[in-house]
Amino acid sequence: MDKALRFRSVFDIIGPVMVGPSSSHTAGAARIGKVVRDIFGEVPEKVDIYLYESFAKTYRGHGTDIALVGGLLGMDPADPRLRDSLHLAYEQGIKVSFVPKSDKVDHPNTARIVLTKGTRTMSVVGVSIGGGNIQINEIDGFKISLSMGTPTFITVHQDVPGMIAQVTSIFSENDVNIATMTVTRAAKGEKAIMIIESDVRRPDLVPQLRALPHMQNVTYFE
């Protein structure tokens, strides 16, 4: 067998359990929506979804629209309610718009999702890379590379002196090793984001991190 055709598991071949015709256009889209909702941390009042290349051309026919919105409502790719996600969002008073774009991007299955609640707005770029797998490439203009393959913490906080030390102290006190860490900010004293990948699963650290002063939101994925 050609080395280039080897797979880690049968799920790399048949894809995930899902509702819809395409793992990239439905399962991956639902995962993008769900991750974006988790990072935002609350139900948005308005969602603007900008679709690029393949997503822009086929989003209605392949169910990308219902998958993205279903994910934003907290649904997994196999959730049978996914088919009714647009109606459910309407019932919850969430205003959703889809904007196909002609811009060229690095990957054909790309969506930029802008969520709004009150005066708070967050923009996230997600990519469906095949087989239901996704990457998050940007949060609020910050370029990142998040594949969701390892235990990952995302913090949104105010850029104040000592914030990084307080966060890393919690990991140290709980004997959790940090594998990688990325810190970025809009400007001095403004909103900042930390992306921390750890060696072990420790979702129990989230309440401790959220309790820190100047912390706005903490999300955990594994």
Steps between C-alpha positions, in 0.01 A plus 500: 500500500628845407623684809308809389174305525539372853246604762516503878156343543192391310339835590756679282353307206124497562481829688296584810140414585305796372182645352556611141673398177859617553744472788673823396185700429280373784692320776796738478270801475303389807824461695613846395171648619514318833860600572425863412198497733712349781768766456236777502359353819136613468203502266549773236226738392632529145725283283651601166656207314738579212559202271793454262568297185345151525295594806368807316401303192326202658399601853126454441517178298747329733340615825793715610258771609296276732817333630672825593190633675439166672853511637446857615196372691722243673416196284740222403522380135279196573224695676168434319386855582768632264252498209279747685778726624402807296146484636625439855731802476205709381290380793778606739508847346846458348540699178711300251632620165710317239735701280671312213834661417709487183834560676770237459609332824751232598238223529175458302291400803539821699250698707535821695240518774425831672292474817339794676327541834434850624822696455714185492619367161733212416630386161637149439634338182452124479603249232357152434804299389326169423360200683319725745830647623538874540749777570443839660732746325399836643325651802419873495772562245761299690664241273512162673516132413265291708428144388309383810705180514641541854369636832478873433405802710404832339485804725367844410616759748602859554866567425629594847839439664533160666214331313721239334669424831166448675380260231820296485509483881168315499645240264816468710310468829292219348808320362388548138770544239443755223593356161457817293379850577410790272421848630375783283322830555325772304704776666658583834235489770233369262350153452748213487479129429702204630492160332648233726546135405565268793633145528200372695123545508409739783164668439478555876747790461242710314318634811833602655602684185160670467525625858811706425458879495477650149408161349210530253456142378673161513424214261632144518521247214645152469 
